[in-house]
Amino acid sequence: MTRVCFVGSADVDVQYELLSRETAREALSTYDRYAPFENSLAVDTVSLGSAVSLCNDLNWYLVRFADVALVREPSVSTDEWLSRALATAIRDGDVRPQETGERLAIYGLEDGALVEPMYVTRRPDGTVPEYDLREVEETVVVRVTAEEFDAA
C-alpha cells in the first residue's frame, strides 16, 4: 500500500478543510483516514500512481490548505517519505526509484507536529545527517527532487 499524507498549514485545520468541501470529501470517501502527524490527514492507496492521482484530484485544496503532501511508497523506501514532486517524477518515469535517496528534507517531530525541514544530502556511507535545527523527539525523512532541494 502506498500512503499519502497531507500536512496542514499552521493556521488551518487540514482535516476540517478537506472534509468540509464536497469534492474533496468525495475523493477521500473510499479511504480509511488517519493522522500520523498533528494537523494531517493520511490515506493508504493501492499504488504510487493512485497516490499521485489523488494529490492531483485534490490539488485545488492542497495549495490552499496544506503545507506539504508526502507519499510513502514501500517499493522505494519503507521508512522514508517522498515529496509529491518526487513521487510524480517516479510515476512519470522521469526519475528511477534507486536514484532518489541523495537529497533529503529532514523534518523534526515535536509534540506530534512536523517542524521546519533541514535540507541535507545523504552521507557517502548512506547515513542521514542528524537534525540540528532544534531539540526534537524524532525526525521524518523526506526524499526530494533536485529542484526542491536547490530552491530550499
C-alpha positions as a Markdown table, in Angstrom:
| # | Residue | x | y | z |
|---|---|---|---|---|
| 1 | Met | 0.0 | 0.0 | 0.0 |
| 2 | Thr | 1.2 | 3.5 | -0.8 |
| 3 | Arg | 0.5 | 6.1 | 1.9 |
| 4 | Val | -0.4 | 9.7 | 1.1 |
| 5 | Cys | -0.2 | 12.3 | 3.9 |
| 6 | Phe | -1.4 | 15.9 | 3.7 |
| 7 | Val | 0.1 | 18.2 | 6.4 |
| 8 | Gly | -1.9 | 21.4 | 7.0 |
| 9 | Ser | -0.7 | 24.9 | 7.2 |
| 10 | Ala | -0.2 | 26.3 | 10.7 |
| 11 | Asp | -3.4 | 28.4 | 10.6 |
| 12 | Val | -5.6 | 25.7 | 9.0 |
| 13 | Asp | -7.2 | 22.5 | 10.3 |
| 14 | Val | -6.5 | 20.4 | 7.2 |
| 15 | Gln | -8.9 | 17.6 | 8.1 |
| 16 | Tyr | -11.8 | 20.0 | 8.5 |
| 17 | Glu | -11.0 | 21.9 | 5.3 |
| 18 | Leu | -10.7 | 18.8 | 3.2 |
| 19 | Leu | -13.7 | 17.0 | 4.6 |
| 20 | Ser | -15.9 | 20.1 | 4.6 |
| 21 | Arg | -15.6 | 20.5 | 0.8 |
| 22 | Glu | -17.9 | 18.2 | -1.2 |
| 23 | Thr | -15.4 | 17.4 | -4.0 |
| 24 | Ala | -12.5 | 16.7 | -1.6 |
| 25 | Arg | -14.8 | 14.7 | 0.8 |
| 26 | Glu | -16.0 | 12.6 | -2.2 |
| 27 | Ala | -12.4 | 12.0 | -3.4 |
| 28 | Leu | -11.4 | 10.8 | 0.1 |
| 29 | Ser | -14.6 | 8.9 | 0.9 |
| 30 | Thr | -13.4 | 5.5 | -0.2 |
| 31 | Tyr | -10.3 | 5.6 | 2.0 |
| 32 | Asp | -9.8 | 5.0 | 5.7 |
| 33 | Arg | -8.4 | 8.2 | 7.1 |
| 34 | Tyr | -6.0 | 8.8 | 9.9 |
| 35 | Ala | -3.5 | 11.4 | 11.2 |
| 36 | Pro | 0.1 | 10.3 | 11.6 |
| 37 | Phe | 1.2 | 13.8 | 12.5 |
| 38 | Glu | -0.5 | 16.7 | 14.2 |
| 39 | Asn | -2.8 | 18.6 | 11.7 |
| 40 | Ser | -2.5 | 15.9 | 9.0 |
| 41 | Leu | -4.8 | 13.6 | 7.0 |
| 42 | Ala | -3.4 | 10.4 | 5.5 |
| 43 | Val | -4.8 | 7.6 | 3.5 |
| 44 | Asp | -3.5 | 4.3 | 2.0 |
| 45 | Thr | -3.8 | 3.9 | -1.7 |
| 46 | Val | -3.2 | 0.9 | -3.9 |
| 47 | Ser | -0.2 | 2.3 | -5.8 |
| 48 | Leu | 2.1 | 5.2 | -6.4 |
| 49 | Gly | 0.1 | 6.1 | -9.4 |
| 50 | Ser | -3.2 | 6.3 | -7.4 |
| 51 | Ala | -1.4 | 8.3 | -4.7 |
| 52 | Val | -0.2 | 10.9 | -7.3 |
| 53 | Ser | -3.7 | 10.9 | -8.9 |
| 54 | Leu | -5.3 | 11.6 | -5.5 |
| 55 | Cys | -2.9 | 14.5 | -5.0 |
| 56 | Asn | -3.8 | 15.8 | -8.4 |
| 57 | Asp | -7.5 | 15.5 | -7.8 |
| 58 | Leu | -7.1 | 17.4 | -4.5 |
| 59 | Asn | -4.7 | 20.0 | -5.9 |
| 60 | Trp | -7.0 | 23.0 | -5.6 |
| 61 | Tyr | -7.5 | 22.3 | -1.9 |
| 62 | Leu | -3.9 | 21.3 | -1.2 |
| 63 | Val | -2.4 | 24.6 | -2.5 |
| 64 | Arg | -4.8 | 26.5 | -0.2 |
| 65 | Phe | -4.8 | 24.3 | 3.0 |
| 66 | Ala | -1.7 | 22.1 | 3.1 |
| 67 | Asp | 2.0 | 22.9 | 3.6 |
| 68 | Val | 3.1 | 19.7 | 2.2 |
| 69 | Ala | 1.9 | 16.4 | 0.6 |
| 70 | Leu | 4.0 | 13.4 | 1.3 |
| 71 | Val | 4.0 | 9.9 | -0.3 |
| 72 | Arg | 5.4 | 6.7 | 1.2 |
| 73 | Glu | 6.0 | 4.1 | -1.4 |
| 74 | Pro | 7.3 | 0.8 | 0.0 |
| 75 | Ser | 9.0 | -0.2 | -3.2 |
| 76 | Val | 11.2 | 2.9 | -2.9 |
| 77 | Ser | 11.6 | 3.0 | 0.9 |
| 78 | Thr | 9.8 | 1.6 | 3.9 |
| 79 | Asp | 10.9 | 4.3 | 6.3 |
| 80 | Glu | 11.4 | 7.4 | 4.2 |
| 81 | Trp | 8.7 | 9.6 | 2.5 |
| 82 | Leu | 8.8 | 11.1 | -0.9 |
| 83 | Ser | 7.8 | 14.7 | -1.7 |
| 84 | Arg | 4.8 | 14.9 | -4.0 |
| 85 | Ala | 7.0 | 16.2 | -6.8 |
| 86 | Leu | 9.4 | 13.3 | -6.5 |
| 87 | Ala | 6.5 | 10.8 | -6.4 |
| 88 | Thr | 5.2 | 12.3 | -9.5 |
| 89 | Ala | 8.6 | 12.1 | -11.2 |
| 90 | Ile | 9.0 | 8.5 | -10.3 |
| 91 | Arg | 5.4 | 7.7 | -11.5 |
| 92 | Asp | 6.1 | 9.5 | -14.8 |
| 93 | Gly | 9.4 | 7.6 | -15.4 |
| 94 | Asp | 11.4 | 10.8 | -15.2 |
| 95 | Val | 13.4 | 9.5 | -12.2 |
| 96 | Arg | 14.3 | 5.9 | -11.3 |
| 97 | Pro | 13.5 | 5.0 | -7.7 |
| 98 | Gln | 17.0 | 3.9 | -6.9 |
| 99 | Glu | 18.2 | 7.4 | -7.8 |
| 100 | Thr | 16.1 | 9.2 | -5.2 |
| 101 | Gly | 17.9 | 8.8 | -1.9 |
| 102 | Glu | 20.6 | 11.6 | -2.1 |
| 103 | Arg | 18.6 | 14.8 | -1.5 |
| 104 | Leu | 16.6 | 14.9 | 1.7 |
| 105 | Ala | 14.4 | 17.2 | 3.7 |
| 106 | Ile | 14.5 | 16.1 | 7.4 |
| 107 | Tyr | 11.6 | 17.4 | 9.5 |
| 108 | Gly | 11.7 | 17.5 | 13.2 |
| 109 | Leu | 8.8 | 16.0 | 15.1 |
| 110 | Glu | 7.8 | 17.9 | 18.1 |
| 111 | Asp | 4.6 | 17.1 | 20.1 |
| 112 | Gly | 3.4 | 15.1 | 17.2 |
| 113 | Ala | 3.8 | 18.0 | 14.7 |
| 114 | Leu | 6.3 | 18.4 | 11.9 |
| 115 | Val | 8.6 | 21.3 | 12.4 |
| 116 | Glu | 10.9 | 23.2 | 10.0 |
| 117 | Pro | 12.8 | 21.0 | 7.5 |
| 118 | Met | 16.5 | 20.8 | 7.2 |
| 119 | Tyr | 17.7 | 20.1 | 3.7 |
| 120 | Val | 20.8 | 17.8 | 3.5 |
| 121 | Thr | 22.4 | 15.3 | 1.3 |
| 122 | Arg | 22.9 | 11.7 | 2.4 |
| 123 | Arg | 26.4 | 10.9 | 3.5 |
| 124 | Pro | 28.6 | 8.7 | 1.2 |
| 125 | Asp | 28.2 | 5.9 | 3.7 |
| 126 | Gly | 24.4 | 6.0 | 3.3 |
| 127 | Thr | 23.6 | 7.5 | 6.6 |
| 128 | Val | 21.4 | 10.6 | 7.2 |
| 129 | Pro | 22.9 | 13.6 | 9.0 |
| 130 | Glu | 21.4 | 14.5 | 12.4 |
| 131 | Tyr | 18.7 | 17.1 | 12.6 |
| 132 | Asp | 20.3 | 20.1 | 14.4 |
| 133 | Leu | 17.8 | 23.0 | 14.0 |
| 134 | Arg | 16.4 | 22.3 | 17.5 |
| 135 | Glu | 15.8 | 19.6 | 20.0 |
| 136 | Val | 13.1 | 17.2 | 18.7 |
| 137 | Glu | 11.7 | 13.9 | 19.8 |
| 138 | Glu | 12.1 | 12.2 | 16.4 |
| 139 | Thr | 12.7 | 13.1 | 12.7 |
| 140 | Val | 10.9 | 12.4 | 9.5 |
| 141 | Val | 13.0 | 11.9 | 6.4 |
| 142 | Val | 11.6 | 13.0 | 3.0 |
| 143 | Arg | 13.3 | 12.4 | -0.3 |
| 144 | Val | 13.0 | 15.5 | -2.6 |
| 145 | Thr | 13.8 | 16.4 | -6.2 |
| 146 | Ala | 16.9 | 18.3 | -7.2 |
| 147 | Glu | 14.7 | 21.3 | -7.9 |
| 148 | Glu | 13.1 | 21.3 | -4.5 |
| 149 | Phe | 16.5 | 20.9 | -2.9 |
| 150 | Asp | 18.0 | 23.7 | -4.9 |
| 151 | Ala | 15.0 | 26.0 | -4.1 |
| 152 | Ala | 15.4 | 25.4 | -0.3 |
